Amino acid sequence: MQQSFSKRVVTLQDMSSLKELFMNYELKAFGERQTSEEEIQEMVESIPETDRIGLWHNGELAALSILTEKDHRLPSLILANPNEHMDHYIKEMVKELVSTARIGKKKKSENKTIILSANLEVEKKTLKQCGFTATRFWFQMKKDLEDLTFTTIPSSYQISSFNPETETQCLHELFEEVFSDHFDYHPTELEEFKKRFHRPSFDPTLWFLLKEGDNLIGFILCSVNEETRLGEITHLGIQRDSRRRGLAHHLLSYAFRMLKERGMKTAALSVDSDSYTDATIVYEKAGMYVYRGFTRYDLNI
């Protein structure tokens, strides 16, 4: 039978097809759904039309490419239906990403790097064939929130929710200090940091700050997925001079309790397997376990 392929911009009118594509992929790659309908809608609404392209195969949405920009990096997404045509779908969407990235490069005359994550062996093999290089291996770690053991933080420390009106600058400064020597981290200005507040998933009551007296020395930033009941820990950091006191453990314990109170069944985070801070060990001591691994692939444009 003759195969029919076409590409076009995906819109909110394609929501049912997008949900099915995400579900098919995530069940294959993760064994569970991890992306809610609200998150898919946010993605479509926030990405320019030229940077969100769908591939249709015999009238069905077979793959999706998303291109975003962050300094010289282009953190992107290719999501392909995990069937016998998956390698072909990926190659077609790589063409879209490279074409769009090169157009942007001509406008700005800057070198760019497309960044993709691969979970399945067919993705890794195909990305290598397309010229991508594996640069880093990551873990997703999880914690079941059914039975929690709470720890009591020493009285000299306090944990409270973030107040954007009064604490943004000090949080930004500590954030930059904590991540300044992490893999492929690039400084962000205060105004760029504030853009996080405009994301639909932002909830300041789920950003927790650790203080010693009046001094901010740590943070743990979380979000919740009401549909999948998965709470995500997006960032965790302790001031360098305050490390190795067990403070990260206290922040994790506090966040787990808050996420459970919000109705989450599971907490998850991603960690660099080569983390110089031995973060994986810290998370394991807090009861987290490695749920899956994924590989970062880069292509310089």
Backbone torsions as a table, in degrees:
resi	resn	phi	psi	omega
1	MET	NA	137.4	-178.8
2	GLN	-67.8	134.2	-179.8
3	GLN	-89.5	139.0	-179.6
4	SER	-119.4	120.9	-180.0
5	PHE	-122.3	144.0	175.2
6	SER	-152.0	157.1	178.8
7	LYS	-128.5	144.9	174.0
8	ARG	-163.9	169.0	176.5
9	VAL	-64.4	137.6	173.7
10	VAL	-90.0	143.1	-178.8
11	THR	-131.6	179.5	177.6
12	LEU	-64.2	-19.7	176.3
13	GLN	-67.1	-17.2	-179.5
14	ASP	-97.4	15.5	-172.2
15	MET	-57.1	-43.0	-178.8
16	SER	-63.7	-38.9	177.9
17	SER	-68.6	-38.7	178.2
18	LEU	-64.4	-43.8	178.9
19	LYS	-60.3	-42.0	-179.9
20	GLU	-65.8	-40.7	178.8
21	LEU	-63.1	-47.5	178.8
22	PHE	-60.3	-43.9	-178.4
23	MET	-63.2	-46.9	-179.5
24	ASN	-59.5	-44.4	-178.6
25	TYR	-68.0	-48.4	-174.4
26	GLU	-68.1	-34.5	176.4
27	LEU	-64.9	-36.7	178.0
28	LYS	-72.3	-45.6	-174.0
29	ALA	-81.1	-37.9	-172.1
30	PHE	-115.2	-17.7	-175.8
31	GLY	81.1	6.3	-179.3
32	GLU	-162.8	160.4	172.5
33	ARG	-76.4	138.0	177.6
34	GLN	-128.0	-9.8	-178.3
35	THR	-116.2	125.5	-177.8
36	SER	-85.9	165.4	175.7
37	GLU	-60.2	-38.5	179.2
38	GLU	-61.8	-40.3	179.8
39	GLU	-68.4	-37.5	177.0
40	ILE	-64.5	-43.1	179.1
41	GLN	-62.7	-43.0	178.3
42	GLU	-59.7	-41.3	179.8
43	MET	-61.5	-47.6	-178.2
44	VAL	-63.9	-41.4	-176.3
45	GLU	-73.2	-25.8	-173.8
46	SER	-96.0	-14.1	-176.9
47	ILE	-99.7	131.1	177.5
48	PRO	-56.9	151.7	-176.0
49	GLU	-55.8	-41.0	-176.9
50	THR	-66.7	-14.3	-175.6
51	ASP	-108.5	11.2	176.2
52	ARG	-135.5	99.9	-172.8
53	ILE	-119.5	138.0	176.6
54	GLY	-111.0	147.1	175.1
55	LEU	-109.6	122.8	179.2
56	TRP	-103.9	134.0	179.1
57	HIS	-121.2	114.1	-176.8
58	ASN	51.8	40.5	175.5
59	GLY	85.6	-3.6	-179.5
60	GLU	-109.1	141.6	177.2
61	LEU	-67.2	114.9	-175.0
62	ALA	-103.3	-24.6	-177.5
63	ALA	-161.2	160.6	-177.9
64	LEU	-138.5	137.8	172.3
65	SER	-122.8	134.8	178.7
66	ILE	-128.2	128.8	178.2
67	LEU	-117.6	126.6	174.2
68	THR	-126.2	169.8	-175.8
69	GLU	-132.2	135.5	176.1
70	LYS	-146.9	104.3	-170.0
71	ASP	48.0	-127.1	-178.5
72	HIS	-83.1	-5.3	-178.7
73	ARG	-92.7	146.2	176.5
74	LEU	-121.0	78.2	179.0
75	PRO	-66.4	118.3	-168.5
76	SER	-129.3	177.3	-179.0
77	LEU	-140.3	131.6	165.4
78	ILE	-123.6	119.6	179.9
79	LEU	-119.0	118.6	-175.9
80	ALA	-124.7	143.5	177.7
81	ASN	-60.5	125.6	-173.6
82	PRO	-80.0	68.2	176.5
83	ASN	-121.9	-165.6	-175.3
84	GLU	-67.7	-12.2	179.5
85	HIS	-100.9	8.3	-171.3
86	MET	-57.9	-41.9	-178.9
87	ASP	-62.4	-38.8	177.9
88	HIS	-65.7	-42.9	178.7
89	TYR	-58.5	-46.2	-177.8
90	ILE	-61.9	-45.0	-179.6
91	LYS	-60.8	-40.3	179.0
92	GLU	-64.6	-39.3	-177.9
93	MET	-77.2	-29.0	172.8
94	VAL	-60.6	-40.2	176.9
95	LYS	-56.6	-41.6	179.9
96	GLU	-64.0	-46.4	-178.8
97	LEU	-62.3	-46.3	-177.9
98	VAL	-64.4	-42.4	179.7
99	SER	-61.1	-48.0	-179.2
100	THR	-65.6	-40.7	-179.6
101	ALA	-64.1	-38.3	-179.9
102	ARG	-69.5	-34.1	174.9
103	ILE	-62.6	-44.0	178.0
104	GLY	-64.7	-36.3	179.6
105	LYS	-64.5	-40.4	179.3
106	LYS	-61.5	-35.8	-178.5
107	LYS	-71.5	-34.8	-173.2
108	LYS	-110.6	-10.3	179.6
109	SER	54.7	43.4	179.3
110	GLU	-123.9	148.5	172.4
111	ASN	-76.0	138.0	-177.9
112	LYS	-127.5	156.6	177.6
113	THR	-128.2	116.7	174.0
114	ILE	-77.3	131.3	-178.3
115	ILE	-119.7	125.8	177.5
116	LEU	-129.3	155.8	174.3
117	SER	-111.2	141.8	179.1
118	ALA	-123.9	129.6	179.3
119	ASN	-107.1	-32.9	-174.6
120	LEU	-105.1	153.2	-177.8
121	GLU	-61.0	-37.3	179.8
122	VAL	-64.4	-33.0	177.0
123	GLU	-66.8	-45.9	-179.6
124	LYS	-61.0	-46.4	-179.2
125	LYS	-62.4	-44.2	-176.3
126	THR	-70.0	-40.4	178.9
127	LEU	-63.5	-38.1	175.8
128	LYS	-62.3	-41.3	178.4
129	GLN	-63.5	-27.3	179.9
130	CYS	-87.4	3.6	176.4
131	GLY	97.2	2.9	178.2
132	PHE	-75.8	153.2	178.6
133	THR	-119.0	132.4	175.9
134	ALA	-71.1	124.7	-175.6
135	THR	-116.0	-22.0	-175.2
136	ARG	-161.7	147.1	175.7
137	PHE	-114.1	134.5	-176.0
138	TRP	-122.8	156.2	171.8
139	PHE	-112.0	143.1	160.8
140	GLN	-99.8	125.3	179.4
141	MET	-112.1	148.3	-176.3
142	LYS	-132.4	162.8	176.7
143	LYS	-142.1	122.5	174.3
144	ASP	-75.9	132.4	-172.3
145	LEU	-100.1	12.5	-178.1
146	GLU	-63.7	-55.9	-178.5
147	ASP	-116.8	112.8	-177.4
148	LEU	-113.8	142.9	172.3
149	THR	-108.3	117.0	-175.6
150	PHE	-88.4	142.5	175.3
151	THR	-109.3	149.7	179.5
152	THR	-100.7	122.3	-178.7
153	ILE	-77.8	141.8	178.0
154	PRO	-53.7	147.1	-173.0
155	SER	-63.8	-16.7	180.0
156	SER	-76.7	-8.0	179.9
157	TYR	-116.5	153.1	176.8
158	GLN	-136.6	142.2	175.3
159	ILE	-116.8	130.8	-179.8
160	SER	-145.7	163.7	178.1
161	SER	-74.9	151.7	-177.5
162	PHE	-71.0	136.6	174.6
163	ASN	-110.9	104.7	-177.2
164	PRO	-60.6	-25.1	-176.5
165	GLU	-71.3	-32.7	-172.4
166	THR	-121.9	-12.7	-170.5
167	GLU	-120.3	7.0	-175.9
168	THR	-64.1	-46.5	-175.7
169	GLN	-64.9	-44.0	-178.6
170	CYS	-68.8	-34.4	176.9
171	LEU	-67.2	-42.2	179.0
172	HIS	-61.1	-42.9	-179.4
173	GLU	-63.4	-43.3	179.3
174	LEU	-69.3	-38.7	177.8
175	PHE	-56.8	-46.3	-179.8
176	GLU	-64.9	-40.4	179.6
177	GLU	-64.0	-45.8	-175.7
178	VAL	-62.6	-42.5	-172.4
179	PHE	-100.0	4.7	-173.6
180	SER	-61.6	-29.8	-179.1
181	ASP	-111.8	19.5	174.3
182	HIS	-80.5	161.5	-178.0
183	PHE	-55.9	124.3	172.9
184	ASP	56.4	31.7	177.4
185	TYR	-87.3	140.0	178.9
186	HIS	-125.2	136.1	-178.1
187	PRO	-58.6	147.2	174.6
188	THR	-124.2	141.7	176.6
189	GLU	-75.1	163.6	-177.7
190	LEU	-57.5	-43.1	-178.2
191	GLU	-65.1	-34.7	176.5
192	GLU	-67.0	-40.8	177.9
193	PHE	-60.5	-38.5	-177.7
194	LYS	-66.2	-20.2	179.7
195	LYS	-62.3	-23.2	176.5
196	ARG	-59.6	-28.4	-176.5
197	PHE	-70.0	-17.7	-176.5
198	HIS	-91.7	-4.0	178.5
199	ARG	-74.4	139.0	179.1
200	PRO	-56.4	-29.0	-177.6
201	SER	-79.3	-9.6	-177.5
202	PHE	-69.9	128.5	177.5
203	ASP	-141.3	104.7	-175.6
204	PRO	-61.0	-21.5	178.1
205	THR	-74.1	-7.8	176.9
206	LEU	-110.9	10.3	170.0
207	TRP	-104.9	116.2	-173.0
208	PHE	-111.8	132.0	-178.3
209	LEU	-110.4	139.7	178.1
210	LEU	-107.3	125.6	-179.5
211	LYS	-124.6	147.8	170.2
212	GLU	-116.0	104.1	-169.3
213	GLY	67.2	-125.7	178.3
214	ASP	-95.5	1.3	-174.1
215	ASN	-94.6	126.6	175.7
216	LEU	-77.9	122.5	-177.3
217	ILE	-126.5	-2.8	179.6
218	GLY	-166.4	166.1	179.0
219	PHE	-157.8	155.0	170.6
220	ILE	-142.5	120.8	-173.7
221	LEU	-108.1	127.8	-173.9
222	CYS	-129.9	162.8	170.6
223	SER	-144.8	163.1	-177.8
224	VAL	-124.9	149.2	175.2
225	ASN	-116.1	100.1	-174.9
226	GLU	-63.9	-27.2	-176.6
227	GLU	-77.7	-44.4	-178.1
228	THR	-95.7	-7.8	-178.5
229	ARG	60.9	33.7	177.9
230	LEU	-109.1	123.2	175.1
231	GLY	-96.4	129.2	-177.8
232	GLU	-107.2	131.7	172.0
233	ILE	-96.6	108.6	-173.8
234	THR	-86.9	-33.5	-179.1
235	HIS	-149.1	140.6	175.6
236	LEU	-140.3	129.6	-179.1
237	GLY	-151.2	145.2	176.0
238	ILE	-126.4	135.7	176.1
239	GLN	-51.9	139.1	-173.8
240	ARG	-54.0	-44.9	-176.4
241	ASP	-70.5	-10.9	-177.2
242	SER	-108.1	8.4	-177.9
243	ARG	-78.3	166.4	179.2
244	ARG	64.2	32.2	173.4
245	ARG	-115.6	5.0	-177.4
246	GLY	80.5	14.0	-175.2
247	LEU	-72.5	-34.4	177.1
248	ALA	-62.0	-37.1	178.0
249	HIS	-62.3	-42.4	179.6
250	HIS	-65.5	-40.8	178.7
251	LEU	-64.6	-41.8	178.2
252	LEU	-62.4	-46.1	-179.8
253	SER	-59.8	-42.1	179.7
254	TYR	-65.3	-44.9	-179.7
255	ALA	-63.3	-41.4	178.7
256	PHE	-58.1	-43.3	-178.5
257	ARG	-65.5	-42.2	-179.8
258	MET	-66.8	-39.2	178.6
259	LEU	-66.5	-38.6	176.8
260	LYS	-63.7	-40.9	178.3
261	GLU	-63.4	-25.4	177.1
262	ARG	-85.9	5.5	175.3
263	GLY	91.9	9.2	179.7
264	MET	-78.2	141.6	178.0
265	LYS	-93.9	-25.4	-175.6
266	THR	-141.8	147.1	171.9
267	ALA	-115.0	146.0	-178.4
268	ALA	-143.3	154.4	173.4
269	LEU	-153.2	162.4	176.1
270	SER	-111.2	140.6	-177.1
271	VAL	-139.7	138.9	176.3
272	ASP	-66.5	126.4	-178.3
273	SER	-65.8	-19.3	178.8
274	ASP	-102.7	21.3	-175.9
275	SER	-55.1	125.5	-178.4
276	TYR	-70.3	-17.3	-179.8
277	THR	-88.6	4.9	-176.7
278	ASP	55.2	40.9	-175.8
279	ALA	-60.2	-35.9	-178.6
280	THR	-57.6	-39.7	179.2
281	ILE	-64.6	-42.1	179.1
282	VAL	-59.6	-44.3	-177.6
283	TYR	-69.2	-37.1	178.1
284	GLU	-65.0	-38.1	177.7
285	LYS	-64.9	-25.4	178.5
286	ALA	-86.8	5.6	176.8
287	GLY	93.5	9.1	178.8
288	MET	-85.8	157.4	179.8
289	TYR	-136.6	153.8	178.5
290	VAL	-73.7	120.0	-178.4
291	TYR	-94.1	-38.0	178.9
292	ARG	-162.5	167.7	174.6
293	GLY	-122.9	154.1	174.8
294	PHE	-146.8	155.9	-173.8
295	THR	-114.3	136.8	175.1
296	ARG	-88.8	133.6	177.4
297	TYR	-121.6	136.3	-178.0
298	ASP	-118.6	147.4	172.1
299	LEU	-138.6	118.0	179.4
300	ASN	-79.2	134.5	-179.2
301	ILE	-111.5	NA	NA
